[in-house]
């Protein structure tokens, strides 16, 4: 099996770029004297995770309890489930804890803190909880100056237990370039340290002070006062990150291999078998300076071609055009031509596929399986 | 397991609505004296398909060769793979034919016709081909008046073999209401009949004359001259179809069950565990008169709530707000509240999930598994 014979559409992972991206972040975290707790939601795959993590047992971050169960069963012990926990997930999370997983959960409100504390007490299994902080108005979390911060720590203490603070500087996804990302990172770090200090003053020692997003982690110059950094998409990068100048196009390690199935000559269209089902519906570059449509077109070796993008997509059809409206000559892309499409958002494209075809120097060297969904394995009525 | 205990996010299929939608289209096709060849790409699930189809062996339509293999192994024999075939898929398609599947493929250009004919001749396995027609400029297909139509039939004859014509009136997705959809349907039918007549005049009898899209199939008053209708999303319906007045909100049979995990009170946000990974990134209503964000919010029983929508989404977070900007009171949606989100595009939402939780009268009565991906089962290096 090679790039000319594998069935298309196929998800390709460039092993050298991926490994380089992973190692770069490991070295950077080490240099800044902070633990790296990579987010495994991008890969959802054990081989992928082992390249990201600094040890086979973690630390690592997950976005679903299914990921936590999958990775724990494969030896990853030190995990944070970094989405606010609610009652329907208490049992499943505490079961993991009971089974020996060092799972930490997060929450951002007194209601959930009271309910989770009561549940842990009932099970007699204390479970460490990080309080989620909203440093930039992005989505969930308590405000750094909120009274709730201390009150939640009080509720948790002794029953669940208070383990620290965590934030995701999601608004950094709107920052373009080093200066803007660095400003977001400094705000992220300073707000988190401020929260940690408020908690210490109130008698609660945060063991974990967890920050991180790819744009802030890439540009960070100091994480002083922070114990660990979480980030995910840095290991693959994508067009959204390239649009923020967080990476170059050449660093993007994920692509979709597609095949030309037809043309509409008078419209200058090249039609492929890579539709939105394989590319994902993500249009994250639509709001950026350069709109990449559903993805940037490369040749089979991964070299971008003369400003071609996937301008539109149906479920199993991708329509390639020139960004500037020039007509593409069908002769340049005969039926059967294979191309690679770079993703707007790597997490979203990867999620559409059961497996990665791992590519090295133009050869497929391995196949890595991904998980997906939310239900426990073997769910039944 | 019930709607209060199943792990969220969970994909719910309302069995009565789904069955009603399926039966409505079966009866309509019968009344209009046309075969129904439902598209199985919406469901990707055998139990689902059996409710759609008029017999357990088909006819049916698929969007990938993996779907063809999966359904054929479960007894569905009469299949059209309705995406233009290209060289990388010849072997796999003809293998299905060799195994006894009555698979038909489609193509829209001389290049593919020549290559596929040569391949079938080499294998000594003729494979019926439909010529794809572009009736409305939507994407692929030959123009109804093109010389290519006859030339492709000539190339196919004797080697692969010419079996008929097929179109997808995809531009009907831009038509709002009965009159506009009906006009699109009449154009679809007339263009296809025109092609069939041109082919007959040239000595090629089209055995299959295949039309169909949900908006045109719902409103069609006559399919005279057409032998079969393909459509898919009618069995579930969704907010995009409701926006086109092709269905009512009440007919939508698919939803995502989510749980409230937090609030941002001063912004009027309710945060749930249903993010874009579970909702899909589809924003198909963005260009419609009513933008439904990432989906319309219903209570646990499926009744829409007072104009609440999922205004934005992260990977595992959905942010619910009022459409008109009024603040939502957190007290109305305490932590742990379960809600259902109706999809913009049912095919896209369903694709994010390994299984349907089949619901009847508020109870989960079954779990149906879906397939996904493109690679042959058990693919290895």
Interface residues (C-beta under 8 A of the other chain):
Chain A: X1 X5 X6 X7 X8 X9 X10 X41 X63 X64 X65 X83 X84 X85 X86 X87 X88 X89 X92 X107 X108 X109 X111 X112 X115 X134 X139 X140 X170 X259 X260 X261 X262 X263 X264 X271 X273 X276 X277 X278 X280 X281 X282 X283 X314 X315 X316 X317 X319 X334 X335 X336 X338 X347 X348 X351 X352 X353 X354 X355 X364 X365 X366 X367 X372 X373 X374 X375 X376 X379 X380 X381
Chain B: X1 X5 X6 X7 X8 X9 X10 X41 X63 X64 X65 X83 X84 X85 X86 X87 X88 X89 X92 X107 X108 X109 X111 X112 X115 X134 X139 X140 X170 X259 X260 X261 X262 X263 X264 X271 X273 X276 X277 X278 X280 X281 X282 X283 X314 X315 X316 X317 X319 X334 X335 X336 X338 X347 X348 X351 X352 X353 X354 X355 X364 X365 X366 X367 X372 X373 X374 X375 X376 X379 X380 X381
